[in-house]
Amino acid sequence: MIVLFDNVVEDLKTYVRKNLGKESLEAKELFAKFSTDIIASFAFGVDANSFKSESAEFRSMERIVAPAGQLFAAGFEPVSFTMAFTLYELCLQPDISNKVQQEIKKAILNHRKTTYEALKDMKYLEIILYESLRKYPTVPFIDRICIEDYKLPNSNFMIEKDTLVYIPVFGLHYDSKYFPNPKKFDSKRFSDENKNRFHEYAFIPFGKGPRSCIGARFGFLTNKFGLAHILSEIVKSTKTPVPMEYGTKGFLISSKRRLPIGFKEL
Protein backbone atom coordinates (compact mmCIF):
# COMPACT_ATOMS: atom_id res chain seq x y z
CA MET A 1 0.00 0.00 0.00
CA ILE A 2 2.76 2.45 0.96
CA VAL A 3 4.51 1.71 -2.35
CA LEU A 4 1.49 3.05 -4.24
CA PHE A 5 1.52 6.15 -2.06
CA ASP A 6 5.23 6.61 -2.76
CA ASN A 7 4.73 6.66 -6.52
CA VAL A 8 2.06 9.36 -6.41
CA VAL A 9 3.88 11.45 -3.81
CA GLU A 10 7.01 11.50 -5.96
CA ASP A 11 4.91 12.86 -8.82
CA LEU A 12 3.50 15.51 -6.45
CA LYS A 13 6.95 16.64 -5.30
CA THR A 14 8.32 16.63 -8.84
CA TYR A 15 5.41 18.77 -10.00
CA VAL A 16 5.95 21.29 -7.19
CA ARG A 17 9.69 21.49 -7.87
CA LYS A 18 9.08 22.12 -11.57
CA ASN A 19 6.83 25.04 -10.63
CA LEU A 20 9.02 26.63 -7.94
CA GLY A 21 9.66 29.57 -10.26
CA LYS A 22 5.99 30.50 -10.23
CA GLU A 23 4.77 33.02 -7.68
CA SER A 24 2.28 30.50 -6.34
CA LEU A 25 0.32 27.32 -7.03
CA GLU A 26 -3.41 26.92 -6.44
CA ALA A 27 -3.70 24.58 -3.44
CA LYS A 28 -7.08 23.08 -4.28
CA GLU A 29 -6.05 22.17 -7.83
CA LEU A 30 -2.65 20.88 -6.68
CA PHE A 31 -4.16 18.46 -4.19
CA ALA A 32 -7.01 17.59 -6.53
CA LYS A 33 -4.34 16.15 -8.83
CA PHE A 34 -2.84 14.27 -5.88
CA SER A 35 -6.12 12.77 -4.69
CA THR A 36 -7.10 11.89 -8.26
CA ASP A 37 -3.92 9.87 -8.75
CA ILE A 38 -4.18 8.23 -5.32
CA ILE A 39 -7.75 7.01 -5.81
CA ALA A 40 -7.20 6.06 -9.44
CA SER A 41 -4.27 3.91 -8.33
CA PHE A 42 -5.97 2.28 -5.33
CA ALA A 43 -9.55 1.91 -6.58
CA PHE A 44 -9.01 1.38 -10.31
CA GLY A 45 -5.42 0.15 -10.57
CA VAL A 46 -4.48 2.74 -13.20
CA ASP A 47 -2.20 5.76 -13.44
CA ALA A 48 -4.32 8.87 -14.01
CA ASN A 49 -1.23 10.98 -14.88
CA SER A 50 -2.75 14.12 -13.35
CA PHE A 51 0.65 15.70 -12.67
CA LYS A 52 2.18 14.73 -16.00
CA SER A 53 -0.63 15.73 -18.33
CA GLU A 54 -2.81 18.82 -17.96
CA SER A 55 -5.28 17.22 -20.37
CA ALA A 56 -5.58 13.90 -18.54
CA GLU A 57 -9.12 12.63 -19.15
CA PHE A 58 -9.51 10.28 -16.21
CA ARG A 59 -11.74 12.70 -14.29
CA SER A 60 -14.16 13.31 -17.16
CA MET A 61 -17.73 12.18 -16.57
CA GLU A 62 -17.61 9.93 -19.62
CA ARG A 63 -14.81 7.90 -18.04
CA ILE A 64 -16.37 7.45 -14.60
CA VAL A 65 -19.60 5.55 -13.96
CA ALA A 66 -21.39 4.47 -10.79
CA PRO A 67 -20.65 2.80 -8.45
CA ALA A 68 -16.98 3.39 -9.24
CA GLY A 69 -17.71 7.07 -9.80
CA GLN A 70 -19.28 7.37 -6.35
CA LEU A 71 -16.19 5.84 -4.78
CA PHE A 72 -14.00 8.27 -6.69
CA ALA A 73 -16.04 11.34 -5.75
CA ALA A 74 -16.34 10.30 -2.09
CA GLY A 75 -12.58 10.14 -1.73
CA PHE A 76 -11.38 12.74 -4.22
CA GLU A 77 -12.85 15.96 -2.85
CA PRO A 78 -12.52 15.30 0.92
CA VAL A 79 -8.81 14.51 0.53
CA SER A 80 -8.02 17.46 -1.74
CA PHE A 81 -10.01 19.96 0.37
CA THR A 82 -8.53 18.79 3.68
CA MET A 83 -4.95 18.96 2.41
CA ALA A 84 -5.52 22.41 0.92
CA PHE A 85 -7.13 23.82 4.08
CA THR A 86 -4.41 22.32 6.31
CA LEU A 87 -1.63 23.83 4.22
CA TYR A 88 -3.56 27.11 4.20
CA GLU A 89 -3.51 27.23 8.01
CA LEU A 90 0.16 26.25 8.18
CA CYS A 91 0.99 29.10 5.82
CA LEU A 92 -0.66 31.53 8.22
CA GLN A 93 1.03 30.08 11.31
CA PRO A 94 4.77 29.54 10.67
CA ASP A 95 5.48 28.53 14.28
CA ILE A 96 3.10 25.58 13.99
CA SER A 97 4.44 24.78 10.54
CA ASN A 98 8.04 24.72 11.78
CA LYS A 99 7.13 22.42 14.68
CA VAL A 100 5.37 20.03 12.31
CA GLN A 101 8.35 20.02 9.96
CA GLN A 102 10.78 19.23 12.76
CA GLU A 103 8.64 16.28 13.87
CA ILE A 104 8.40 14.96 10.31
CA LYS A 105 12.16 15.22 9.75
CA LYS A 106 12.88 13.40 13.01
CA ALA A 107 10.45 10.57 12.22
CA ILE A 108 11.83 10.11 8.70
CA LEU A 109 15.41 10.16 10.01
CA ASN A 110 14.60 7.51 12.64
CA HIS A 111 12.92 5.22 10.10
CA ARG A 112 15.15 6.21 7.13
CA LYS A 113 12.11 6.95 4.96
CA THR A 114 8.41 7.79 5.18
CA THR A 115 7.15 4.38 6.27
CA TYR A 116 3.86 3.56 7.95
CA GLU A 117 5.76 3.32 11.24
CA ALA A 118 7.22 6.80 10.64
CA LEU A 119 3.71 8.17 10.07
CA LYS A 120 2.60 6.70 13.40
CA ASP A 121 5.34 8.72 15.11
CA MET A 122 4.03 11.99 13.64
CA LYS A 123 1.66 12.74 16.51
CA TYR A 124 1.73 16.51 16.13
CA LEU A 125 0.88 16.30 12.42
CA GLU A 126 -2.06 14.11 13.40
CA ILE A 127 -3.25 16.72 15.91
CA ILE A 128 -3.01 19.42 13.24
CA LEU A 129 -5.05 17.33 10.81
CA TYR A 130 -7.77 16.75 13.41
CA GLU A 131 -7.98 20.49 14.08
CA SER A 132 -8.15 21.13 10.34
CA LEU A 133 -11.02 18.65 10.04
CA ARG A 134 -12.77 20.39 12.92
CA LYS A 135 -12.43 23.87 11.48
CA TYR A 136 -13.00 22.79 7.87
CA PRO A 137 -15.24 19.68 7.91
CA THR A 138 -15.77 18.36 4.41
CA VAL A 139 -19.54 18.03 4.78
CA PRO A 140 -21.68 20.65 6.59
CA PHE A 141 -24.19 18.09 7.86
CA ILE A 142 -24.97 14.37 8.06
CA ASP A 143 -28.45 12.97 7.42
CA ARG A 144 -29.97 9.98 9.20
CA ILE A 145 -33.44 8.40 9.42
CA CYS A 146 -34.98 7.85 12.85
CA ILE A 147 -35.73 4.12 13.19
CA GLU A 148 -38.20 4.48 16.08
CA ASP A 149 -40.16 7.16 17.91
CA TYR A 150 -37.79 9.08 20.15
CA LYS A 151 -38.60 11.67 22.82
CA LEU A 152 -35.86 14.22 23.37
CA PRO A 153 -34.67 14.22 27.00
CA ASN A 154 -36.01 17.02 29.22
CA SER A 155 -38.59 18.08 26.64
CA ASN A 156 -41.95 17.13 25.14
CA PHE A 157 -40.57 17.03 21.61
CA MET A 158 -41.02 13.71 19.85
CA ILE A 159 -39.09 12.65 16.75
CA GLU A 160 -41.34 10.21 14.94
CA LYS A 161 -40.15 7.03 13.28
CA ASP A 162 -38.91 7.47 9.67
CA THR A 163 -38.25 11.18 10.19
CA LEU A 164 -35.21 12.47 8.31
CA VAL A 165 -32.80 14.04 10.80
CA TYR A 166 -29.99 16.41 9.84
CA ILE A 167 -26.97 16.57 12.16
CA PRO A 168 -25.14 19.91 11.77
CA VAL A 169 -21.45 18.97 11.60
CA PHE A 170 -20.35 22.55 11.00
CA GLY A 171 -22.53 23.78 13.87
CA LEU A 172 -21.15 21.22 16.31
CA HIS A 173 -17.55 21.91 15.33
CA TYR A 174 -18.05 25.64 15.94
CA ASP A 175 -20.01 25.31 19.18
CA SER A 176 -18.04 27.10 21.90
CA LYS A 177 -19.61 24.77 24.47
CA TYR A 178 -17.36 22.02 23.13
CA PHE A 179 -14.59 24.00 21.44
CA PRO A 180 -13.70 27.33 23.11
CA ASN A 181 -12.79 30.09 20.66
CA PRO A 182 -13.91 27.87 17.75
CA LYS A 183 -12.75 30.22 14.98
CA LYS A 184 -9.16 29.91 16.16
CA PHE A 185 -6.95 27.20 14.67
CA ASP A 186 -5.68 25.72 17.95
CA SER A 187 -2.77 23.30 17.57
CA LYS A 188 -3.30 21.98 21.12
CA ARG A 189 -7.03 21.30 20.89
CA PHE A 190 -6.62 17.58 20.12
CA SER A 191 -3.55 16.95 22.29
CA ASP A 192 -3.64 14.08 24.78
CA GLU A 193 -4.34 16.57 27.57
CA ASN A 194 -7.31 18.20 25.83
CA LYS A 195 -8.94 15.67 23.50
CA ASN A 196 -11.15 14.21 26.25
CA ARG A 197 -12.56 17.59 27.30
CA PHE A 198 -15.37 17.51 24.74
CA HIS A 199 -18.05 14.95 23.96
CA GLU A 200 -16.89 12.37 21.42
CA TYR A 201 -19.95 13.08 19.24
CA ALA A 202 -19.12 16.79 19.07
CA PHE A 203 -16.34 15.99 16.59
CA ILE A 204 -17.74 14.05 13.63
CA PRO A 205 -15.86 14.88 10.40
CA PHE A 206 -16.41 11.29 9.22
CA GLY A 207 -19.68 10.66 11.01
CA LYS A 208 -19.84 8.31 13.98
CA GLY A 209 -20.97 4.82 14.84
CA PRO A 210 -21.61 1.83 12.53
CA ARG A 211 -22.55 4.07 9.58
CA SER A 212 -19.57 6.38 9.75
CA CYS A 213 -17.51 6.95 6.60
CA ILE A 214 -16.07 3.64 5.43
CA GLY A 215 -13.07 5.41 3.93
CA ALA A 216 -12.19 7.48 7.01
CA ARG A 217 -8.93 5.70 7.81
CA PHE A 218 -7.84 5.64 4.18
CA GLY A 219 -8.62 9.34 3.73
CA PHE A 220 -6.83 10.35 6.92
CA LEU A 221 -3.76 8.28 6.04
CA THR A 222 -3.70 9.80 2.55
CA ASN A 223 -3.77 13.32 3.99
CA LYS A 224 -1.07 12.52 6.52
CA PHE A 225 1.21 10.83 4.00
CA GLY A 226 0.92 13.59 1.40
CA LEU A 227 1.48 16.42 3.87
CA ALA A 228 4.40 14.60 5.50
CA HIS A 229 6.21 14.44 2.17
CA ILE A 230 5.46 18.02 1.14
CA LEU A 231 6.42 19.48 4.53
CA SER A 232 9.60 17.39 4.80
CA GLU A 233 11.16 18.89 1.69
CA ILE A 234 9.31 22.07 0.73
CA VAL A 235 8.65 25.26 2.70
CA LYS A 236 5.62 27.43 2.05
CA SER A 237 5.61 31.19 1.72
CA THR A 238 2.52 33.10 2.81
CA LYS A 239 0.46 34.13 -0.21
CA THR A 240 -2.89 33.06 1.14
CA PRO A 241 -6.17 35.04 1.29
CA VAL A 242 -7.40 36.24 4.69
CA PRO A 243 -10.06 35.82 5.93
CA MET A 244 -11.34 32.53 4.57
CA GLU A 245 -14.57 32.85 2.60
CA TYR A 246 -16.64 29.75 1.91
CA GLY A 247 -18.17 28.90 -1.43
CA THR A 248 -21.96 28.68 -1.75
CA LYS A 249 -22.36 26.71 -4.98
CA GLY A 250 -21.63 23.20 -3.80
CA PHE A 251 -22.66 20.70 -1.14
CA LEU A 252 -19.15 20.19 0.23
CA ILE A 253 -17.39 22.92 2.17
CA SER A 254 -14.86 24.73 -0.02
CA SER A 255 -13.25 28.14 -0.28
CA LYS A 256 -14.95 30.85 -2.33
CA ARG A 257 -11.65 32.17 -3.63
CA ARG A 258 -8.54 30.47 -4.93
CA LEU A 259 -5.96 29.38 -2.36
CA PRO A 260 -2.63 30.47 -3.88
CA ILE A 261 0.36 29.04 -2.00
CA GLY A 262 4.00 29.79 -2.81
CA PHE A 263 6.66 27.09 -2.41
CA LYS A 264 10.42 27.01 -2.01
CA GLU A 265 12.75 24.10 -1.28
CA LEU A 266 14.32 23.71 2.15
N, C-alpha and C positions, 0 to 999 in steps of 0.2 A: 504493500500500500504506500509506504513512504517513498519507494522508488518512483511511483507515478507522480507523487507530489514534487519530488526533486526535478523531474523533467520539466514540469510546467513552471516551477519557480525559477529555474535557470532561464527560461524564455522571458519571464517577467523582468528579471534583473538585467538581462541583455537588452531588452527593449528600453528600460529606464536609462541605462548607460548610453545607448545610442542617441537618446534625446536630452542628455545633460546640457547641451548647448542652448536648448529652448528655455525661455523665461519660466515656463511652468508647464505641467501636464494636468489634464482634467482628471481628478481622482476617481470620479464615478465611472468614467469610460475606461480608465486604466484597469480598475479592479473588475469591471464587467468583462474585459478580455480574460483576466485571470480566472474568474469563476466559470466563464464559458469553457475554457480549456480543461479546467479541473473536472467539471461535470461531464463534459464530452468524453473525457478519458475514462472516468470511473463508471458512468452509467451506460455509455454506448461503445466503449472500447475503440474510439477513433481520436485522431488528432485534429482539432478544429482549426489550428493554425491562426488563432486570433491575433497573436503578436507578430506573426510573420507576413500576414496578408491583410491589408485594410479592406479588401473586398471578399474576405472569407464568407461563404454563404451558409455556414452551418446554422446560424441563428435565424435564418429566414423561415417564415411560417410554412412555406411549401416543404421544407425539409424536416419539420418537427410535427409529429402527430400524437394525439393522446393514445395511451396514457403516458408514453415516453415524454411528450411535451409538457405534461403536468409535472413530472419529476424534474425536468430541466428548469421550468419556471420557478418551482418551489425552492430550488437550491440556488439558482443563478442570482436573483435579485437580493435575497437576504444576505448572501455572502458579500456581494459587491458593495451594497449599501453599508454594511457593518464595517468593512475594512476602510471604506472612504471616510465615514464619520469618525472612526477611531484615529486615523491619521490626521484628520482635521483638528481634533482636540489636541493631539500631540504637537502639532504645529503651533498651536496657541500657547502651549505650556511646556517650554523647553526644559524646565527642571524635571518634570515627569518623564519627558522623552529621554533625557540623558540617563535617568535612573533605569528606565526600561532597557536602554541600549547596553548599559553596563551589565545588567543581569543576563541578557541574551549572549553577550560576548563570553561571559564567565561559563555559562552552561555549554556553549559550543566548544570552548577550550577544554572543558572537563571531559566531554564526550567525543571530541575531535571532529564532530560534524553535527548537523542538525538532525539528530535521531529522535525517535519517539521518547526515549528516556530523557534526552536533553529538553524536549518540550515540557515534560512533567516537572522539570526543575525551574521552569520559568513562571514562578508563582505570581510575581508582580505583573507580568504581562497578562496573566489570566485575570487578575483583579481589575486591570484597566479595561479588558474586554467586557467583563461583567458590567462595569460602570457605563461603558459605551452602549451596551444593550439596554441598560436601564434608561439612559437619557435619550437614546434613539432606537426605541423598539421598532422592529421591522413592520409589524402590523399594529394598527391603532386599537383594535379590539378583537376578541375571540367570541364566536357564537356557539351556543350549546342549546340543546332541547331538553326541557325539564321532563324527566321520565315518570314523575308522580307529583301529586299535589304537595306543595311545600309552603308552610307558614313561616314567614320571616320571624326570627326571634324578637321578642319585646315589641311586637307590633301586631296589628290585625290584618296585615297585608298577606294575601294568599297568591302564590304563583301556581296556576293551574297546570295540570299535566299537558304535555305537548306544546307548552308555550316556548317560543323562541326567546332565549336570553342572551343579551350582549354583555360581555365582560370588558370594561374599558381598560385595556392594558396601559395606554398612554396616561389615563387618569390615575391609575394606581401608582405608576412609576413616578408621577409628579405630585403625589399626595404627601404633604409635609408631615403628616401623622406618622408615616413610615420612613420617609427620607427627608430629614431636615435640609433646608436650603436646596430644594430639588433641582433648581436651574443651574446649580454649580456642578461642574465635573470634579467630583471628589475622589481622588486616587486611593483614599483609605476606607471608602464606604463598604467595600466587600472584603476587607482584611479579616483575619481570623478573630480579631478582637471585636469587630463591629458587625460581622455578617449575621449574627444571631439576634441582633437587636430589633429586627423587623419580622413580621409574619412571613412565613415561607411562600404564601400565596399572594404576597404583595409584589413579588418579582416574578413575572411570568412571560419572559420574552419568547419562550417556546411553548407556552401553555403549561399545563400541569396535570399530573395524574395519568391514567391509562391511555388517554387520547391526546397526550402531548405530542409535539412534533417528532415524527419518527426519525427525522434527519438531524436532530439537535446536536448530537455528539459529532457527527460528520461535519456539520456546518461550523461548529465551534473549533474543531481541530483544523479545518481549512483556514479559518481566519487566523488562528494562532500561528500556524506554519508559515503562511504567507507574510504576515507582519514580522515574524522572527527573522526571516531572510532579508526583507527590505531594510529593517532597522539595524541589522547586524553589519550592513555594508554601505548604506546610503543615508545621508543626513538630509533632513528637510529644511527648507528655508520658508519663512512665514509669508505666504502670498494668499492667504485665505480670507474670505469675506466674513465680516463681523457686523451685526449679529447673524446667527443662522435664521434663515427664512424657509419655512416648509412649503413644498409644492401642494397644490390643491386639485391636481388633475388625475391623480391615480389613487388606488386603494392603499398601496404600501407607502410608508413614510419615506419621503425623499426631500432633498433640498430644492428650493425654488430656483436658486441660481447655480451656476457652475461652481465647482470646488477646485480652483486652480492651486496646485501645489508645486513648488520648485524643489528640485533635487540637486544634491552635489555629493560626490563620493567622499567617504571618510578619509 
